[in-house]
Structure formats: C-alpha cells, structure tokens
C-alpha cells in the first residue's frame, strides 16, 4: 500500500539531486564592473547633494559586482534620490534608470525628475520678550527665509535660524531660547507651514573690563575701550576693541570674551533672591544694576616677540631691485613707546629712517610720532638728496586714519638742463593734514572694497620756507566682484599745486605721471612737461584714471585687460596720455603679484612696456 508514495518521494528526490548536480556543474556568472554613472535633470547644489548621497557613485570601477549586488543598488536608488532632494523642497522626486551593458561593463544613466516643489504657504516668525522691539533683531526676522511663496529649502531655513540665534547672542541676549520650532509639510498640496519663536530674555549690559597678561602698565589700554560700562552689550564693540589691539602690534595673542558664568549667575541670583540685603550683596558681587544682568569682559593678552628683525629683496619696474632691512622694537618700556629703524638700498633709491612713537590714547586713540629720514633717489632725469624731520599726531576716528604733521625738509637736487648742470638747494617747513580710509572684505584679495586717501599741505616763507605753496590731492580705488570669476577695478587720482615760484619748488613735491601705479605703457614719471632734452621736470597738477576688468582662470591665477588715461600738466590745454594692455595676476603666498604688458597710444612707434608690481591692491 505504501509503494506508490515511496515511488513519488524517490522521484522528487531524484529531481532535486539532478538540479543540484546541474547547478554545481554550471559555469559561474560573470562578474560585472560599474564603468560610469551619469546624472541628468539637476545641477548646482542638488547635483552636489546627489553626488554625496548615492551609493552607486562610491563603487570604484575596478570592483566586481554580482547581478544580485547590482540589483540591490538599483532598488535603493529611488529612495536615495528622494532623500537627497527633500532638503531642497522636492518631496515628489523620481528617477528613471537606463542601464547599458557592454559585456561585463555597466553604464548607468539617471534621469532625475524633481517634481513640483513644496512651497511655504504660511509662516510665523516671532520674538517674545524684551528684545522684540530691537531694530537689529527685527531686521533679522525680516530676512528669514524661506518666505511665503518660496520653495521650502531646509538649508536656508536652518541658516536663518542660526542667523537669528547668533544675532541674539551678539546683542547680549544670552538667555534667549527657542520656544517652538515647527515645520509642517503636506505632500498632497505641496505646502508647508513654518512656525518658529524665540524668547529673548533680558539684554545684558557691559560689565567691567579686565585686562590680563599685558606687559604694559595698568590703565594704558583702558582708553581704547569703544564702549562704557553699563551700556547695552554689543559684540560689534568687542570686534572694534580687538581690531584696535591688533593695530597696536604689542600682542601675539588677543582673546576677548564676555564672562557668561558671572553674567548667568548674576541673573539667576537676582531672580531667586527675595531678601533685600542679600540682593545688595549680590549686586556688589556680580555687577547687577537695578535687576539688569551684566556681562563682564575678560581680555586675555600675551606679549608678541619684543624685537622684530626684517630683511627682504624686492623688484618693481618703477623702483628697480632693492634690498631692505629693518629693526622694530614693539615696545621700549611699559608705557608702550616704540622704536623703529628701516634701511633700503636700491637701483633708484637709497634711504634710511628712524622713528619713535609714543601712544596717546586718552582723547582719540592715536600716536605722537617723531621721525628722521634721509634718502637719495632718481627723480626724472636728475637726482635728489632729501633729509626730513617730522612730528606727527595721528588718530583713528570713525575708521578713518587722520594725521596732522609738521615737516622740516632739506633737499638738494641736481640735473643736466640744456648742457648745463642745475644744482639747487631748498629748505621747506610745512604743516600737512592727511586722511586715509580702507574698507574691504579681504585686504589681500578683496571682492568688494574701496580706499580713499587725501592730503593738504602748505609752506610759507613766514615759517622759514624758501617758497610759498599750497598743495592738495585725493586718490581712490574701488573694487567690485560680480559673478564667480570677475572683478572690476577702478582707480582715480587728482592733485594740484599753487605756488608763487614753481622753479623753486623741489622735485620731490612736484607731480609726475606714468608707471606701474599711474598710466601704464609709459615709464616711471615719464609724463608731464619736459625740458630742452625731452625729460619730464614735474608739473603743478595731476589727473589720472584707470579701469580694469579681471577674470579668474584658476584658483590662484587671473587675467586682466585695462585702460589708463591721464597726465601731469601745468595748463588746461595739455593732452591726456592713454595706455592700454593685458595683465596676469598671481595670488602668491606673500600677496598679489601683477604683471602687465602695456602700450602707450601717443606714438605709433612706441613699444610695449613690462610692468611688475607686488602688494595689496587697496
């Protein structure tokens, strides 16, 4: 009775045995290689995020894959694409996968469809508490993104939250906290509701400022504080203090921080205390004024190396090659006095200077500086030996550097004029006033910035000068980047002299044009009125302007095209010289290097001049 059942079982066992034998003798499946993956349909930040999130992009071409492994990765692609695009507001993304094979080589083409984005249809961005009416904070609320109607970009949303949180701290709301943070997405309607609110808490006031680690006598740095104790806390004031301390060049380390431990315990102590005597003690201990928390400021300093030595080689087509050495005593004593010696020996100029500076911080932060210098330089076709003694009072006022000077200058000038030697001595005593201002997002390589420099000086025989004169001048530079790789650079300079006997005005105070920083395509100080031998002798007035377009072609390299127009002149009928050219820019480790090929347009036979310049553009 059981034989048919046994027979069926035997037959099934035979079939399985045969299948196992066939599988064991079959050739193994060939290994696959993922040769390339291309993505279409997205670009920019979306493409970058896909490149970071898709697993298939991290499979090296030499890695061997089985059919099962490849199928596994392909099944994961739609989910990974969706997850990668959701932060940008695309919650309905899909992908079409085109798999192409050439033997064991597999190529994938992914066509990404973003779908309709989710947009913000309602939002509430609130500040609650004492800081709700603070204009700076209200401005941050107005800039919160995304706005109604905009795509729900999570990166912009998080950046806006971080910006407000940072703004609260920068304005002294150290107790600020988020009361609610909610983003509600409805996929069916592709809409989002944003609801965010902060409780600001009280704004802290500036507490006492304590300096530690300074090598200078106590109280010397206190006048540099741009704020007063008891004023509302503002981090911008601490940044101004930091910049002022950096400019002193006394310190190697500067760290400025609010002491939030004291500020926090003070505020908590005030909230918890109910006994009036205890409250008074707490106020004395922590600096609380009328129940308002304060933030003491701790300035930690470390002295820089006291003496700095310098040496360098330089070359410019205007100045030639030169060797310079220097000694800078950052502080002579605990009163902060400074001493400096510089010397330069070059092809066209040799000079040495000694300078002594005394800090004067009590009124407007600045310095009293006395200096003595001597230089021998080529000016036009002649040579000048110039000795100068000066006393300068410099101050910084509203980010402007202002200097009032009194100069005593002795100059001996020699040149050949129409086959005869001109040898002239002059003594000048003249006061001068100068203003300089620089604003830039990066002092070495600015994409946005400008500089302005202006001066006025006057000499009089009443002051024992050999000649009566008045001079004034202003120059400016403006830089603006646009796009990712372009910058426009504009430059202009105007100067004028009003003098009773121009022949007696020494060459070092006359105006010249031409050269690296003037009208390129012409030699250094080549332009202006000329003598019988055709050499420039300097002019009363100067007007130069320049426009330059620069395009970056690599991380550290750029090319430029430019046009310069201007001249030094005595009368209104003098014509302007024009120079045009091309340039190469290198962002070297030591600063910008500019190499220009320029040609002046006034003479068809004039050749192309090479101009090399090193140093900041502003």
C-alpha positions as CSV (number, residue, x, y, z in Angstrom):
1,X,0.0,0.0,0.0
2,X,2.9,2.4,0.6
3,X,4.9,1.8,-2.6
4,X,3.3,4.5,-4.8
5,X,4.1,7.1,-2.1
6,X,7.7,5.9,-1.8
7,X,8.0,6.0,-5.5
8,X,6.8,9.6,-5.7
9,X,9.2,10.6,-2.9
10,X,12.1,8.8,-4.7
11,X,11.3,10.6,-8.0
12,X,11.2,14.1,-6.2
13,X,14.5,13.3,-4.5
14,X,16.0,12.3,-7.9
15,X,14.8,15.6,-9.5
16,X,16.4,17.7,-6.7
17,X,19.6,15.6,-6.9
18,X,19.7,16.3,-10.7
19,X,19.1,20.0,-10.2
20,X,21.9,20.2,-7.6
21,X,24.2,18.4,-10.0
22,X,23.3,20.7,-12.9
23,X,23.9,23.8,-10.7
24,X,27.2,22.5,-9.4
25,X,28.5,21.9,-12.9
26,X,27.1,25.1,-14.5
27,X,29.6,27.9,-15.2
28,X,29.6,30.8,-12.6
29,X,28.0,34.1,-13.6
30,X,30.5,36.6,-15.0
31,X,31.5,39.5,-12.6
32,X,30.2,43.0,-13.6
33,X,32.0,46.3,-13.4
34,X,30.2,49.6,-13.0
35,X,32.1,51.8,-15.5
36,X,30.2,55.1,-15.2
37,X,27.2,56.8,-13.7
38,X,25.8,60.0,-15.2
39,X,23.0,62.2,-13.7
40,X,20.8,64.4,-15.7
41,X,17.9,66.7,-14.8
42,X,19.6,68.6,-11.9
43,X,22.6,70.8,-11.3
44,X,24.2,73.0,-8.7
45,X,23.6,72.2,-5.1
46,X,21.0,69.5,-5.9
47,X,23.6,67.6,-8.1
48,X,26.2,68.0,-5.4
49,X,23.9,66.5,-2.8
50,X,23.1,63.6,-5.1
51,X,26.8,63.0,-5.6
52,X,27.2,62.8,-1.8
53,X,24.2,60.6,-1.1
54,X,24.1,58.0,-3.9
55,X,25.8,54.7,-3.0
56,X,26.4,53.8,-6.7
57,X,28.7,56.8,-7.1
58,X,31.0,55.4,-4.5
59,X,31.5,52.0,-6.2
60,X,35.0,52.0,-7.8
61,X,35.1,50.9,-11.5
62,X,37.5,48.1,-10.6
63,X,35.2,46.5,-8.0
64,X,33.5,43.3,-9.2
65,X,29.7,43.1,-8.7
66,X,27.3,40.2,-9.0
67,X,23.9,40.6,-10.6
68,X,22.3,40.5,-7.1
69,X,24.6,43.2,-5.8
70,X,23.8,45.5,-8.8
71,X,20.1,44.9,-8.5
72,X,20.3,45.8,-4.8
73,X,21.9,49.1,-5.5
74,X,19.4,49.9,-8.3
75,X,16.5,49.2,-5.9
76,X,17.9,51.7,-3.5
77,X,18.3,54.5,-6.0
78,X,14.7,55.9,-5.9
79,X,14.7,56.2,-2.1
80,X,18.2,57.8,-2.1
81,X,17.3,60.3,-4.8
82,X,14.1,61.3,-2.9
83,X,16.1,61.7,0.4
84,X,18.7,63.8,-1.4
85,X,16.2,66.3,-2.9
86,X,13.9,66.7,0.1
87,X,16.2,69.2,1.8
88,X,15.7,71.4,-1.2
89,X,11.9,71.2,-1.1
90,X,11.4,68.5,-3.6
91,X,9.3,65.8,-1.9
92,X,8.0,64.2,-5.0
93,X,11.2,63.4,-6.8
94,X,11.6,60.3,-9.0
95,X,14.3,58.8,-11.2
96,X,14.5,56.8,-14.4
97,X,17.3,54.3,-14.7
98,X,18.8,53.4,-18.0
99,X,21.3,50.5,-17.6
100,X,23.5,49.8,-20.6
101,X,25.9,46.9,-20.9
102,X,29.0,46.3,-23.0
103,X,30.0,42.8,-22.0
104,X,30.6,42.9,-18.3
105,X,30.9,46.7,-18.3
106,X,27.8,48.5,-17.0
107,X,26.9,52.2,-17.5
108,X,24.1,53.9,-15.7
109,X,22.2,57.0,-16.9
110,X,20.0,58.5,-14.3
111,X,17.3,60.9,-15.4
112,X,16.1,62.7,-12.3
113,X,12.6,64.3,-12.2
114,X,12.3,66.8,-9.3
115,X,8.6,67.1,-9.5
116,X,6.7,70.1,-8.1
117,X,8.4,71.6,-5.1
118,X,6.8,72.2,-1.7
119,X,6.3,75.9,-1.0
120,X,5.7,77.8,2.2
121,X,2.0,78.8,2.4
122,X,2.0,80.2,5.9
123,X,4.6,81.1,8.5
124,X,5.0,82.7,11.9
125,X,8.4,84.1,13.0
126,X,8.2,85.7,16.4
127,X,10.4,87.3,19.0
128,X,8.9,87.4,22.5
129,X,10.3,89.3,25.4
130,X,12.3,92.5,26.0
131,X,14.2,92.2,22.6
132,X,11.1,92.0,20.5
133,X,11.4,95.7,19.6
134,X,15.2,95.7,18.9
135,X,15.6,97.1,15.4
136,X,18.7,94.9,14.6
137,X,16.7,91.8,15.6
138,X,13.6,92.8,13.7
139,X,15.8,93.2,10.7
140,X,16.9,89.6,11.1
141,X,13.3,88.4,11.3
142,X,12.5,90.3,8.0
143,X,15.4,88.4,6.4
144,X,14.2,85.0,7.5
145,X,14.0,82.6,4.6
146,X,12.1,80.9,3.1
147,X,9.3,83.5,2.8
148,X,5.7,82.7,1.8
149,X,5.6,81.5,-1.8
150,X,9.2,80.4,-1.8
151,X,10.4,76.8,-2.0
152,X,10.9,75.1,1.4
153,X,14.7,75.0,1.4
154,X,15.8,73.3,4.6
155,X,19.3,74.8,4.3
156,X,18.0,78.3,4.0
157,X,15.6,77.6,6.9
158,X,18.4,76.3,9.2
159,X,20.7,79.2,8.2
160,X,18.0,81.7,9.0
161,X,17.5,80.1,12.5
162,X,21.2,80.1,13.1
163,X,21.5,83.7,12.0
164,X,18.8,84.8,14.5
165,X,20.3,82.8,17.3
166,X,23.7,84.3,16.5
167,X,22.2,87.8,16.4
168,X,20.6,87.4,19.8
169,X,24.0,86.4,21.3
170,X,25.8,89.3,19.5
171,X,23.4,91.8,21.0
172,X,23.6,90.5,24.6
173,X,20.5,88.3,24.8
174,X,22.4,85.4,26.4
175,X,19.3,84.0,28.0
176,X,17.5,83.7,24.6
177,X,15.9,80.3,23.8
178,X,13.6,78.9,21.2
179,X,10.1,78.5,22.4
180,X,8.9,76.5,19.4
181,X,10.3,75.2,16.1
182,X,7.9,73.6,13.7
183,X,7.8,72.8,10.0
184,X,4.6,71.0,8.8
185,X,4.7,69.6,5.3
186,X,1.6,68.4,3.5
187,X,2.7,66.4,0.5
188,X,-0.8,66.2,-1.1
189,X,-1.0,70.0,-1.5
190,X,2.8,70.5,-1.7
191,X,2.6,73.1,1.0
192,X,4.5,73.9,4.2
193,X,3.8,75.8,7.4
194,X,6.7,77.3,9.3
195,X,6.3,78.3,12.9
196,X,9.3,79.5,14.9
197,X,9.6,81.7,18.0
198,X,12.3,82.8,20.4
199,X,12.0,84.2,23.9
200,X,14.8,86.8,24.1
201,X,15.1,87.2,27.9
202,X,16.7,90.4,29.2
203,X,19.6,92.1,27.3
204,X,22.9,92.1,29.2
205,X,24.8,95.3,29.8
206,X,28.6,95.7,29.5
207,X,30.2,95.0,32.9
208,X,33.7,95.9,33.9
209,X,36.6,95.1,31.5
210,X,39.6,93.3,32.9
211,X,42.9,93.0,31.1
212,X,45.3,90.2,31.9
213,X,48.6,89.1,30.6
214,X,49.7,92.5,29.3
215,X,53.3,93.6,29.5
216,X,52.2,97.3,29.7
217,X,51.4,99.3,32.8
218,X,47.9,99.1,34.2
219,X,45.4,101.6,32.7
220,X,47.3,102.3,29.5
221,X,44.8,100.3,27.4
222,X,41.6,101.4,29.1
223,X,41.0,104.5,26.9
224,X,40.8,102.2,23.9
225,X,37.5,100.7,25.0
226,X,34.9,101.7,22.4
227,X,32.1,101.2,25.0
228,X,31.3,102.2,28.5
229,X,30.3,100.1,31.5
230,X,26.5,99.9,31.8
231,X,25.9,100.3,28.0
232,X,23.9,97.5,26.2
233,X,26.1,94.7,25.2
234,X,27.0,94.6,21.5
235,X,29.6,92.2,20.1
236,X,30.5,94.7,17.3
237,X,32.1,96.8,20.0
238,X,34.3,93.9,21.1
239,X,35.4,93.4,17.5
240,X,36.3,97.1,17.3
241,X,38.4,96.6,20.5
242,X,40.1,93.6,19.0
243,X,41.0,95.4,15.9
244,X,42.4,98.3,17.9
245,X,44.5,96.0,20.0
246,X,45.8,94.2,16.9
247,X,46.8,97.5,15.3
248,X,48.9,98.3,18.3
249,X,51.2,95.4,17.4
250,X,52.1,94.7,21.1
251,X,50.5,91.3,21.5
252,X,50.8,87.9,19.9
253,X,47.6,86.6,21.4
254,X,44.3,88.6,21.9
255,X,41.2,86.9,23.3
256,X,38.2,88.9,24.2
257,X,35.2,87.2,25.8
258,X,32.2,88.1,27.9
259,X,32.3,86.3,31.2
260,X,29.0,84.5,30.9
261,X,29.5,82.5,34.1
262,X,29.3,85.7,36.1
263,X,26.5,87.1,33.9
264,X,24.5,83.9,34.2
265,X,24.9,83.5,38.0
266,X,24.1,87.2,38.5
267,X,20.8,87.0,36.6
268,X,19.8,83.7,38.4
269,X,20.7,85.2,41.7
270,X,18.5,88.2,41.1
271,X,15.6,86.1,40.1
272,X,15.9,83.8,43.2
273,X,16.7,86.4,45.8
274,X,13.9,87.9,47.9
275,X,15.9,89.4,50.8
276,X,16.8,93.0,50.2
277,X,20.2,92.8,52.0
278,X,21.1,89.7,50.1
279,X,20.2,91.4,46.9
280,X,22.5,94.3,47.6
281,X,25.4,91.9,48.3
282,X,24.7,90.1,45.1
283,X,24.7,93.3,43.1
284,X,28.1,94.3,44.5
285,X,29.4,90.8,43.8
286,X,28.2,90.4,40.2
287,X,27.6,93.9,38.9
288,X,23.8,93.8,38.6
289,X,22.3,97.2,38.2
290,X,18.6,97.6,39.0
291,X,17.9,94.0,38.3
292,X,19.5,94.1,34.8
293,X,22.2,91.3,34.2
294,X,25.6,92.4,33.2
295,X,28.4,90.7,31.3
296,X,31.9,91.4,32.5
297,X,34.5,91.4,29.7
298,X,37.7,89.4,30.0
299,X,40.6,90.5,27.7
300,X,43.4,87.9,27.8
301,X,46.7,89.1,26.2
302,X,50.0,87.6,25.5
303,X,53.1,89.7,24.5
304,X,54.4,89.4,21.0
305,X,58.1,89.0,20.4
306,X,59.6,92.2,21.6
307,X,62.1,92.9,18.8
308,X,61.3,92.0,15.2
309,X,64.0,91.9,12.5
310,X,63.2,92.0,8.8
311,X,65.1,91.7,5.6
312,X,63.9,91.4,2.0
313,X,64.6,91.7,-1.7
314,X,62.1,93.4,-4.0
315,X,61.8,94.4,-7.6
316,X,59.5,96.7,-9.5
317,X,59.8,98.2,-12.9
318,X,59.4,101.6,-11.4
319,X,61.7,101.2,-8.4
320,X,64.1,98.6,-9.7
321,X,65.8,96.0,-7.5
322,X,66.3,96.8,-3.8
323,X,67.5,95.3,-0.6
324,X,65.8,96.3,2.7
325,X,66.5,95.6,6.3
326,X,64.7,96.7,9.5
327,X,64.5,96.6,13.2
328,X,61.2,97.1,15.0
329,X,61.2,97.4,18.8
330,X,57.5,96.7,19.5
331,X,57.7,98.2,23.0
332,X,60.6,100.1,24.6
333,X,59.1,100.3,28.1
334,X,55.9,99.6,30.0
335,X,54.5,102.9,28.7
336,X,54.2,101.4,25.3
337,X,56.8,103.5,23.4
338,X,58.0,102.1,20.1
339,X,61.3,102.4,18.2
340,X,61.9,101.5,14.5
341,X,64.8,101.7,12.0
342,X,64.5,100.9,8.3
343,X,67.1,101.0,5.6
344,X,66.9,100.3,1.8
345,X,69.5,100.2,-0.9
346,X,68.2,100.1,-4.4
347,X,68.9,100.9,-8.0
348,X,67.0,104.1,-8.0
349,X,66.6,104.9,-4.3
350,X,68.6,104.6,-1.1
351,X,67.2,105.6,2.2
352,X,67.3,105.2,5.9
353,X,64.8,106.2,8.5
354,X,64.4,106.3,12.3
355,X,61.1,106.6,14.1
356,X,60.0,106.9,17.7
357,X,56.3,106.6,18.6
358,X,54.5,107.4,21.9
359,X,51.0,106.2,22.5
360,X,48.3,108.9,23.0
361,X,45.1,107.0,23.8
362,X,43.4,109.4,26.3
363,X,41.5,111.6,23.8
364,X,41.3,109.9,20.4
365,X,43.3,106.7,20.1
366,X,46.5,107.5,18.2
367,X,50.2,108.3,18.4
368,X,52.8,111.0,18.7
369,X,55.5,110.1,16.2
370,X,58.8,111.8,15.6
371,X,60.9,110.7,12.6
372,X,64.2,111.5,11.0
373,X,65.0,110.2,7.5
374,X,67.4,110.6,4.6
375,X,67.0,109.4,1.0
376,X,68.8,109.6,-2.3
377,X,66.6,109.0,-5.3
378,X,66.3,109.5,-9.0
379,X,63.6,112.0,-9.9
380,X,63.1,112.5,-13.6
381,X,66.5,112.9,-15.2
382,X,68.1,114.2,-12.0
383,X,69.0,113.1,-8.5
384,X,67.7,114.4,-5.2
385,X,69.1,114.1,-1.7
386,X,66.3,114.7,0.8
387,X,66.5,114.9,4.6
388,X,63.3,115.2,6.6
389,X,62.5,115.7,10.3
390,X,58.8,115.3,11.1
391,X,56.5,115.4,14.1
392,X,53.1,113.7,13.6
393,X,49.9,113.3,15.6
394,X,47.8,110.5,14.2
395,X,44.4,109.5,15.4
396,X,41.8,106.9,14.3
397,X,38.3,108.4,14.0
398,X,35.3,106.5,12.7
399,X,37.5,104.1,10.8
400,X,39.5,107.0,9.3
401,X,43.2,107.4,9.9
402,X,43.9,111.1,10.3
403,X,47.4,112.6,10.6
404,X,48.5,116.1,11.4
405,X,52.1,116.7,10.5
406,X,54.8,119.3,10.8
407,X,57.7,118.7,8.4
408,X,61.2,120.2,8.1
409,X,62.7,119.2,4.7
410,X,66.1,119.9,3.2
411,X,66.5,118.9,-0.4
412,X,69.4,119.1,-2.8
413,X,68.6,118.5,-6.5
414,X,71.0,118.1,-9.4
415,X,70.3,117.5,-13.1
416,X,71.6,118.4,-16.5
417,X,69.4,121.0,-18.3
418,X,70.4,122.1,-21.9
419,X,74.1,121.2,-21.5
420,X,74.4,122.8,-18.0
421,X,74.3,121.4,-14.5
422,X,71.5,122.6,-12.3
423,X,72.4,122.3,-8.6
424,X,69.7,123.7,-6.3
425,X,69.2,123.6,-2.5
426,X,65.9,124.2,-0.8
427,X,64.6,124.4,2.8
428,X,60.9,123.8,3.4
429,X,58.9,124.0,6.6
430,X,55.3,122.9,6.1
431,X,52.4,121.5,8.0
432,X,50.2,118.8,6.4
433,X,46.9,117.1,7.1
434,X,46.2,113.6,5.7
435,X,43.2,111.3,5.8
436,X,43.2,107.6,4.8
437,X,40.4,105.1,4.8
438,X,40.2,101.5,3.6
439,X,37.1,99.2,3.6
440,X,37.4,95.7,2.2
441,X,36.1,92.2,2.7
442,X,39.6,90.9,2.3
443,X,42.6,93.2,2.5
444,X,44.8,91.0,0.3
445,X,42.3,89.7,-2.2
446,X,39.1,91.9,-2.0
447,X,36.0,91.2,-4.0
448,X,34.3,94.3,-2.5
449,X,36.2,97.3,-1.2
450,X,37.5,100.8,-1.6
451,X,40.2,103.1,-0.4
452,X,40.4,106.8,-0.2
453,X,43.5,108.9,0.5
454,X,43.5,112.7,0.7
455,X,46.1,115.3,1.8
456,X,46.6,119.1,2.0
457,X,49.9,120.8,2.8
458,X,51.2,124.3,2.8
459,X,54.5,126.1,3.1
460,X,55.2,129.7,3.8
461,X,58.2,132.0,4.0
462,X,56.8,133.1,7.3
463,X,57.6,129.6,8.5
464,X,61.1,129.9,7.1
465,X,60.4,128.0,3.8
466,X,62.1,129.1,0.7
467,X,58.9,129.2,-1.2
468,X,55.2,129.8,-0.6
469,X,53.0,126.9,-1.8
470,X,49.7,125.1,-1.2
471,X,49.1,121.5,-2.4
472,X,46.2,119.2,-2.2
473,X,45.4,115.8,-3.6
474,X,42.9,112.9,-3.5
475,X,43.1,109.4,-4.8
476,X,40.7,106.5,-4.6
477,X,40.3,102.9,-5.6
478,X,37.1,100.8,-6.0
479,X,36.8,97.1,-6.4
480,X,33.7,95.1,-7.0
481,X,33.3,91.4,-7.9
482,X,30.5,90.1,-10.0
483,X,29.6,86.5,-11.0
484,X,32.0,83.9,-9.7
485,X,35.1,84.9,-11.6
486,X,35.0,88.6,-12.5
487,X,36.2,91.8,-10.8
488,X,36.1,95.5,-11.9
489,X,38.8,97.7,-10.6
490,X,38.6,101.5,-10.9
491,X,41.3,104.0,-9.9
492,X,41.5,107.8,-10.0
493,X,43.9,110.4,-8.7
494,X,43.8,114.2,-8.7
495,X,46.4,116.6,-7.3
496,X,47.2,120.3,-7.6
497,X,49.8,122.8,-6.6
498,X,49.5,126.6,-6.2
499,X,53.0,128.1,-5.8
500,X,54.4,131.6,-6.3
501,X,57.7,130.4,-7.8
502,X,57.3,126.9,-9.3
503,X,61.0,126.7,-10.2
504,X,61.9,126.8,-6.5
505,X,59.5,124.0,-5.6
506,X,61.7,120.9,-5.2
507,X,61.2,117.9,-7.5
508,X,60.0,115.6,-4.6
509,X,56.9,117.8,-4.3
510,X,56.0,118.1,-8.0
511,X,53.5,115.9,-9.8
512,X,54.5,113.2,-12.3
513,X,52.6,110.6,-14.3
514,X,53.5,107.3,-15.8
515,X,54.5,104.0,-14.3
516,X,53.1,100.9,-12.5
517,X,50.5,102.7,-10.4
518,X,49.8,105.6,-12.9
519,X,49.5,105.4,-16.7
520,X,50.9,102.1,-17.7
521,X,52.6,101.9,-21.1
522,X,54.8,104.7,-20.1
523,X,58.0,104.9,-18.0
524,X,58.1,105.8,-14.3
525,X,57.5,109.6,-14.0
526,X,57.9,109.9,-17.8
527,X,54.8,112.0,-18.5
528,X,54.4,115.8,-17.9
529,X,56.1,119.0,-19.0
530,X,59.6,118.3,-20.5
531,X,62.8,120.3,-20.7
532,X,65.0,121.0,-23.6
533,X,66.4,117.5,-23.5
534,X,62.9,115.9,-23.6
535,X,62.9,114.9,-19.9
536,X,60.0,115.3,-17.6
537,X,60.5,118.1,-15.0
538,X,57.3,117.7,-13.0
539,X,54.1,119.6,-13.1
540,X,51.7,121.7,-11.0
541,X,48.7,119.4,-11.4
542,X,47.9,115.7,-12.0
543,X,44.8,113.8,-13.2
544,X,44.8,110.0,-13.8
545,X,42.1,107.5,-14.1
546,X,42.0,103.8,-14.8
547,X,39.5,101.0,-15.5
548,X,40.4,97.3,-15.3
549,X,38.4,94.1,-15.9
550,X,39.8,90.9,-14.3
551,X,38.8,87.3,-14.9
552,X,39.9,84.4,-12.7
553,X,41.1,81.4,-14.8
554,X,42.3,79.2,-11.9
555,X,42.3,79.2,-8.1
556,X,45.4,81.4,-7.9
557,X,45.5,83.0,-11.4
558,X,43.6,85.6,-13.3
559,X,44.0,87.6,-16.5
560,X,43.1,91.3,-16.9
561,X,42.6,93.9,-19.5
562,X,42.9,97.6,-18.7
563,X,43.0,101.2,-19.9
564,X,44.7,104.1,-18.2
565,X,44.2,107.8,-19.0
566,X,45.9,110.8,-17.5
567,X,48.9,113.2,-17.3
568,X,50.8,115.7,-15.2
569,X,50.2,119.2,-16.6
570,X,50.6,122.9,-16.0
571,X,47.7,124.2,-18.1
572,X,44.3,123.1,-19.2
573,X,45.5,122.7,-22.8
574,X,47.8,119.8,-22.0
575,X,46.6,116.5,-23.6
576,X,46.0,113.2,-21.8
577,X,48.1,110.2,-22.4
578,X,46.4,106.8,-22.9
579,X,47.8,103.4,-22.2
580,X,46.1,100.0,-22.8
581,X,47.2,96.5,-22.1
582,X,46.8,93.0,-20.8
583,X,47.8,91.6,-17.4
584,X,48.4,88.4,-15.5
585,X,47.6,88.2,-11.8
586,X,49.0,85.7,-9.3
587,X,47.7,85.2,-5.8
588,X,51.1,84.3,-4.3
589,X,51.7,83.2,-0.7
590,X,53.2,86.7,0.1
591,X,50.5,88.7,-1.6
592,X,49.2,89.8,-5.0
593,X,51.7,89.9,-7.9
594,X,50.6,91.9,-11.0
595,X,52.4,91.5,-14.3
596,X,51.3,93.9,-17.1
597,X,52.1,94.4,-20.8
598,X,51.0,97.9,-21.8
599,X,51.5,100.2,-24.7
600,X,51.1,104.0,-24.8
601,X,49.0,105.2,-27.7
602,X,50.5,108.6,-28.4
603,X,53.3,107.3,-30.6
604,X,52.8,104.6,-33.3
605,X,56.5,103.5,-32.8
606,X,56.2,103.2,-29.1
607,X,57.0,99.7,-27.9
608,X,55.3,97.5,-25.3
609,X,56.4,98.0,-21.7
610,X,56.5,95.4,-19.0
611,X,55.2,96.5,-15.5
612,X,55.6,94.3,-12.4
613,X,54.0,95.2,-9.1
614,X,53.7,93.4,-5.8
615,X,51.5,94.4,-2.9
616,X,47.8,94.9,-1.8
617,X,45.5,96.5,-4.4
618,X,43.9,98.9,-1.9
